[in-house]
Amino acid sequence: MSPMAVFVVVAAFTRPEQIGTGPAMMLWVLPLAASIAIVYKATKVPKITARSFIKESAVLFGSIVVFVFVSMIVGFVLTWLIVE
């Protein structure tokens, strides 16, 4: 790898990405949850076949998204009760 390429890669990480705190920003959870589900199932499934792997990954993805959504609602309600 050339020194210039290394410089470009390192320079890309000097300024953090700005991510807001609005409700639309919760959509960033979806690719993260998908990545977690796929990697976890790839390491835990004893025999990987396309059908079972996709099914189990989708179930885990759904359960992660539901848990995050319920946690968000609980946090919203607690914040509302404390502030009001």
CYANA upper distance limits for C-alpha pairs under 8 A (distance plus 0.5 A):
  1 MET  CA      5 ALA  CA      7.03
  1 MET  CA      6 VAL  CA      7.45
  2 SER  CA      6 VAL  CA      6.97
  3 PRO  CA      7 PHE  CA      6.65
  4 MET  CA      8 VAL  CA      6.74
  5 ALA  CA      9 VAL  CA      6.79
  6 VAL  CA     10 VAL  CA      6.62
  7 PHE  CA     11 ALA  CA      6.34
  8 VAL  CA     12 ALA  CA      6.75
  9 VAL  CA     13 PHE  CA      7.71
 10 VAL  CA     14 THR  CA      7.64
 19 ILE  CA     25 MET  CA      7.62
 20 GLY  CA     25 MET  CA      6.78
 21 THR  CA     25 MET  CA      6.62
 22 GLY  CA     26 MET  CA      7.92
 23 PRO  CA     27 LEU  CA      8.47
 26 MET  CA     30 LEU  CA      8.44
 28 TRP  CA     32 LEU  CA      7.33
 29 VAL  CA     33 ALA  CA      6.42
 29 VAL  CA     65 VAL  CA      8.26
 30 LEU  CA     34 ALA  CA      6.62
 30 LEU  CA     65 VAL  CA      7.74
 31 PRO  CA     35 SER  CA      6.58
 32 LEU  CA     36 ILE  CA      6.72
 33 ALA  CA     37 ALA  CA      6.59
 33 ALA  CA     61 PHE  CA      6.36
 33 ALA  CA     64 ILE  CA      6.89
 33 ALA  CA     65 VAL  CA      7.43
 34 ALA  CA     38 ILE  CA      6.62
 34 ALA  CA     57 SER  CA      8.41
 34 ALA  CA     61 PHE  CA      6.19
 35 SER  CA     39 VAL  CA      6.59
 36 ILE  CA     40 TYR  CA      6.38
 36 ILE  CA     61 PHE  CA      8.42
 37 ALA  CA     41 LYS  CA      6.51
 37 ALA  CA     57 SER  CA      5.83
 37 ALA  CA     58 ALA  CA      8.07
 37 ALA  CA     60 LEU  CA      6.20
 37 ALA  CA     61 PHE  CA      5.95
 38 ILE  CA     42 ALA  CA      6.51
 38 ILE  CA     57 SER  CA      6.12
 39 VAL  CA     43 THR  CA      6.90
 40 TYR  CA     44 LYS  CA      6.70
 41 LYS  CA     45 VAL  CA      6.06
 41 LYS  CA     53 PHE  CA      7.55
 41 LYS  CA     56 GLU  CA      7.66
 41 LYS  CA     57 SER  CA      6.62
 42 ALA  CA     48 ILE  CA      8.01
 42 ALA  CA     53 PHE  CA      8.15
 45 VAL  CA     53 PHE  CA      7.95
 48 ILE  CA     52 SER  CA      7.57
 48 ILE  CA     53 PHE  CA      6.44
 49 THR  CA     53 PHE  CA      6.31
 50 ALA  CA     54 ILE  CA      6.50
 51 ARG  CA     55 LYS  CA      6.63
 52 SER  CA     56 GLU  CA      6.45
 53 PHE  CA     57 SER  CA      6.44
 54 ILE  CA     58 ALA  CA      6.48
 55 LYS  CA     59 VAL  CA      6.77
 56 GLU  CA     60 LEU  CA      6.71
 57 SER  CA     61 PHE  CA      6.48
 58 ALA  CA     62 GLY  CA      6.57
 59 VAL  CA     63 SER  CA      6.73
 60 LEU  CA     64 ILE  CA      6.66
 61 PHE  CA     65 VAL  CA      6.73
 62 GLY  CA     66 VAL  CA      6.59
 63 SER  CA     67 PHE  CA      6.56
 64 ILE  CA     68 VAL  CA      6.68
 65 VAL  CA     69 PHE  CA      6.59
 66 VAL  CA     70 VAL  CA      6.59
 67 PHE  CA     71 SER  CA      6.53
 68 VAL  CA     72 MET  CA      6.55
 69 PHE  CA     73 ILE  CA      6.79
 70 VAL  CA     74 VAL  CA      6.66
 71 SER  CA     75 GLY  CA      6.55
 72 MET  CA     76 PHE  CA      6.56
 73 ILE  CA     77 VAL  CA      6.64
 74 VAL  CA     78 LEU  CA      6.61
 75 GLY  CA     79 THR  CA      6.50
 76 PHE  CA     80 TRP  CA      6.57
 77 VAL  CA     81 LEU  CA      6.62
 78 LEU  CA     82 ILE  CA      6.64
 79 THR  CA     83 VAL  CA      6.55
 80 TRP  CA     84 GLU  CA      6.42
